[in-house]
Amino acid sequence: MKIDCTQCEMYRSDACDDCLVTAVLHPPAGALELDDDVEPTVGAFADAGLIPVLRFRPRAPATGDDPDAAAETA
């Protein structure tokens, strides 16, 4: 799994402050890659409350469609 905090919906929000990546790496300057072998262990630690859960949610791709802009021109 590749995680780039700048591409997360919750980047620099309250949820970001309680994310595994921020708690462990404060967040990293670049992308972070978690091996598939490590994910179950990280999940078990998070489920046990030993570390925060991973809150990464990828941003939706920009479509260029702005409904507010369309309403202004109508």
C-alpha positions as CSV (number, residue, x, y, z in Angstrom):
1,M,0.0,0.0,0.0
2,K,1.4,3.4,-1.0
3,I,0.3,6.4,1.2
4,D,0.9,10.0,0.3
5,C,-0.5,12.2,3.0
6,T,-0.8,15.2,0.6
7,Q,-3.3,13.1,-1.4
8,C,-5.5,12.2,1.5
9,E,-9.0,13.7,2.0
10,M,-8.1,14.3,5.7
11,Y,-4.7,16.0,5.2
12,R,-4.1,18.6,7.9
13,S,-7.5,18.0,9.5
14,D,-8.3,16.8,13.0
15,A,-8.5,13.3,11.7
16,C,-5.0,13.6,10.3
17,D,-3.8,14.3,13.8
18,D,-5.2,10.9,15.0
19,C,-3.9,8.9,12.0
20,L,-1.3,6.1,12.2
21,V,1.0,7.8,9.7
22,T,1.0,11.1,11.6
23,A,1.4,9.4,15.0
24,V,4.4,7.4,13.8
25,L,6.1,9.6,11.2
26,H,4.7,13.1,12.0
27,P,3.6,13.0,8.7
28,P,6.3,11.9,6.3
29,A,7.8,14.3,3.8
30,G,7.1,11.9,0.9
31,A,5.1,8.9,0.1
32,L,5.2,5.9,2.5
33,E,4.9,2.3,1.3
34,L,3.6,-0.4,3.6
35,D,4.4,-4.0,2.6
36,D,1.4,-6.4,2.3
37,D,3.2,-8.5,5.0
38,V,3.0,-5.7,7.5
39,E,-0.6,-4.6,7.1
40,P,-2.2,-7.4,9.2
41,T,0.2,-6.6,12.1
42,V,-0.5,-2.9,11.9
43,G,-4.2,-3.6,11.8
44,A,-4.0,-5.9,14.9
45,F,-2.1,-3.2,16.8
46,A,-4.7,-0.6,15.8
47,D,-7.6,-2.9,16.7
48,A,-6.0,-3.5,20.2
49,G,-5.8,0.3,20.7
50,L,-2.0,0.3,20.8
51,I,-1.6,2.6,17.8
52,P,-4.1,4.9,15.9
53,V,-5.9,3.5,12.9
54,L,-4.9,4.4,9.4
55,R,-7.2,7.1,8.3
56,F,-5.9,7.6,4.8
57,R,-8.7,8.2,2.3
58,P,-7.6,9.1,-1.3
59,R,-8.9,12.3,-2.7
60,A,-11.4,12.0,-5.5
61,P,-9.9,12.9,-8.8
62,A,-10.6,16.5,-10.0
63,T,-13.1,16.5,-12.7
64,G,-13.0,20.1,-13.6
65,D,-16.8,20.3,-13.1
66,D,-17.7,22.9,-10.5
67,P,-21.5,22.9,-9.9
68,D,-21.3,26.3,-8.2
69,A,-19.6,27.9,-11.2
70,A,-22.2,26.4,-13.5
71,A,-25.0,27.8,-11.4
72,E,-23.5,31.3,-11.5
73,T,-23.5,31.3,-15.3
74,A,-27.0,30.1,-15.6
